[in-house]
Amino acid sequence: MENTLSRGEGRLQINLQANAVGKDWFVHIFNSNVHIGAVALGEYDSKTGRASVSVITRLGHKDDIIAQRAAYSISKSTQKAVCVVAGVHLDDITQSEITKLTENALGAVQDFLKQLTG
C-alpha cells in the first residue's frame, strides 16, 4: 500500500509518501529540494502504551524536528514501527517559512493518519 499526499503550495509545498513494509511503515517527507536530512525510527511499546523515537540527523541539517514528530505521531497512532526520512530545504528560508513548512509536514502526517482510520 502506498499513500502520497501534499500540503501547501509553491515554495511551501510538502509531500509525504508512505509505504507499508509488512505491518510497519516507511514514510518519506520532502519538498522540491528532496534529500536525506534526518531519519527517525519510531517504535510502539504495547506493554506501556508509549511510543519512542530515535533520530539521526546529517550535519548542518534541521530536518530532525519534522522526522521526530512525524515518527512519534505515526507510531503512537498506528501502534506500529515507522521509519521516517525527512528532507526539506529552501534557500534563504525565513522563520515564518520554517514554521509553515513544519505545519504543512505535520498536517500531511495527520492527513495520512486520517486516511488509515477513515
N, C-alpha and C positions, 0 to 999 in steps of 0.2 A: 504494500500500500504506500503510495506517495501522495503527499499533500504539498501544494505550492500556493503561497499566499503573499500578498503585498499590502503594505500600509504606507500612506503618504504619497507625495507627488514630487516629480522633478528631482532636484538635488537631495531632497529629504526622503525619498522612497527607500523603504527597507523591504527585502524579500526574505521569506522563510520557506525552506524546503524541508520536509520531514519524511523520512523513510522508516518503515518498520524493519527491524532487524530481529527476526524471530519475535519474541514477546517484548523486546526493547525498542528504543527509538534512537535514530541518528538525525540530528537537526542541524541545518546549516543556515545561518543568519548573515546576510550580506547586503551590500548596496552595489552601485555600478563599478566601484573600485574593489572588486572581490579579491580577497586574500585571506590568509590564516593569521589572525591576530591573537586569538586566545581559544583554548579548548577547555571545556568544563565537563566533568563526569558527575552526573547526579545519580544517587543511589537511594532507594527507599527501603527502610528497615521496618518490616511488617510487625516485628515484636514491639517496637517502641512507637510506631506510627509517625516516625520522623524521617525527613529527607536530609541527606548531607551532600555536599558538593566539594570536589577538589578541582582547582583551576591551575592551568599552566598558561602563562602569558609571554608572548615574544617581547624581547627588549624594545622599549620605546613605544609599545602599543598600549592602548587603554580599552581594548575590547573585552577585558575581563569582567567589567560590570555587566554588560549585556549577557555574556556567556554564563556567568554565575547565576544571575537572576532567572534566566530562561531555564537553565538546568534544574534549579531548585523548584520552580513552578511546575515544570512538566513532570519531574519525578514525583513530587508530592501529589499532584492531581491524578496521575496515571498509576501510581504505585509501581512503577517500572524503572529500570535503569535507562539513562539517557546520556548520550554524548552530544554536546553542543559545540559546534565550531562557529565562531563569530569573527567576521572580518568586515569592518565598516570604516571607511576612510573618506574624508573630504579635505581638500586643500583649503587653507585659510579659514578653517572652521571657527564659528563664533560659539560662545557659551549657550546662546539660545538655540543654535542648531544642534549642539550636543544634547541638550535637553529634549528637543523634538525628536531627534533620531532615536534616543533611548525610549521615549514614549512610543514611537512607532514600532520599534522592535518588540517591546513588551506587549503592545497591543496586538501585534501579529501572533505572539505566543498565546495570548488569550483567545484570539480567533481560532487558532489551531485546536486549542483545548475544547472550545465550544463545538467544533466540528466532530470531535471524538465522542462527545457526550450527547450531541443533538441528533 
